[in-house]
Amino acid sequence: MRRTVRGFSLIELLVVVAIILILMAIAIPNFLRARIAAHEASAVENCRTISTANVIYWTTYGVGFAPSLSNFATPTSGNVSAISAGLLDDILVTGTKSGYVFTYVPLTPDSNGYFNDYTLNADPLTIGVTGQRHFFTDEPAVIRVNLTVPASDTDPPL
């Protein structure tokens, strides 16, 4: 009498596990690169958004560029002003979004105390995990990039 064995043998299970591990070894690095690319694209767009908000701030309030990112926040009272202009989302005004840290620095004020220029750096929170490239922009709104160190106005445009 012959017995019929049902189920998988140990060898068959090991082959399936090996195939799954090979597929994961191929897919995970591609996923990580795609995530880094998404963070970098978001950082560039956020630099553009901050530059645009600064131009709107300048033209609306006539007091130069904003003294800090917090001046772009949504007002708590509902009334927009130069203190809370409501031009950026509440996450971006904290200075950290999508794996990048945004450092906004208004430069020397004029005789009226208004800032006529600024710098903005976007640097990855963790290099190689949240982003690879560093970005920079200032009042001409040209976004510049550096692969190794925080970008500056001497780096090539994006």
WOZINOR-V612170 format. One record per pair of residues at least 4 apart in sequence whose ideal C-beta (glycine too) atoms are under 7 Angstrom apart, sorted by sequence separation. I is the first residue (numbers start at 1). J is the second residue. D is the distance in whole Angstrom. If there is no record, write none. Layout:
I:J:D  I:J:D
This chain:
8:12:4  10:14:6  11:15:6  12:16:7  13:17:6  14:18:6  15:19:6  16:20:6  17:21:6  18:22:6  19:23:6  20:24:6  21:25:6  22:26:7  23:27:6  24:28:6  27:31:6  28:32:6  29:33:6  30:34:6  31:35:6  32:36:6  33:37:6  34:38:6  35:39:7  36:40:6  37:41:6  38:42:6  39:43:6  40:44:7  41:45:6  42:46:6  43:47:7  44:48:7  45:49:6  46:50:6  47:51:6  48:52:6  49:53:6  50:54:6  51:55:7  52:56:6  53:57:6  54:58:6  55:59:6  56:60:6  57:61:6  67:71:6  75:79:6  80:84:6  88:92:5  109:113:5  110:114:5  126:130:5  128:132:7  137:141:6  146:150:7  151:155:5  8:13:5  66:71:4  75:80:6  80:85:6  88:93:5  92:97:5  96:101:5  109:114:6  125:130:5  127:132:7  137:142:6  146:151:4  58:64:6  66:72:6  75:81:7  80:86:5  91:97:5  95:101:6  109:115:5  110:116:6  124:130:5  137:143:5  145:151:6  58:65:6  95:102:5  124:131:3  137:144:7  144:151:5  57:65:7  95:103:7  107:115:7  124:132:7  135:143:6  136:144:5  57:66:5  75:84:4  106:115:4  135:144:7  144:153:7  146:155:5  74:84:7  107:117:5  135:145:6  145:155:6  54:65:5  71:82:7  73:84:5  75:86:6  107:118:6  123:134:5  134:145:7  144:155:4  145:156:7  54:66:6  71:83:6  74:86:5  106:118:5  107:119:7  133:145:5  134:146:5  144:156:6  72:85:5  105:118:6  121:134:7  122:135:4  144:157:6  145:158:5  71:85:6  104:118:7  105:119:5  133:147:6  143:157:7  144:158:7  72:87:4  73:88:7  121:136:5  132:147:7  134:149:7  136:151:4  138:153:6  142:157:5  143:158:5  72:88:4  74:90:6  104:120:5  120:136:7  134:150:5  135:151:6  136:152:6  73:90:6  119:136:7  120:137:5  134:151:5  136:153:7  102:120:7  103:121:4  120:138:7  53:72:5  63:82:6  119:138:5  136:155:6  73:93:5  102:122:5  118:138:6  61:82:4  72:93:5  117:138:6  118:139:6  100:122:5  101:123:5  117:139:5  70:93:6  100:123:7  69:93:5  100:124:6  101:125:6  99:124:6  100:125:7  69:95:6  99:125:5  123:150:5  57:85:6  121:150:5  57:87:6  100:130:7  121:151:7  56:87:6  99:130:3  100:131:6  99:131:6  69:102:7  53:87:4  53:88:5  69:104:5  68:104:7  50:88:7  49:88:7  67:106:5  65:106:6  46:92:6  67:115:6  64:114:3  65:115:5  46:97:6  63:114:5  64:115:4  65:116:7  50:102:7  64:116:6  65:118:5  50:104:7  43:98:7  42:98:4  46:102:7  43:100:4  39:98:5  39:99:4  39:100:6  54:118:7  50:120:6  47:120:6  47:122:6  46:122:7  43:122:4  51:137:6  43:131:7  47:135:6  47:137:5  51:141:4  39:130:5  40:131:5  44:135:6  39:131:5  43:135:6  40:133:6  36:131:6  36:132:6  47:143:5  44:143:6  44:158:7
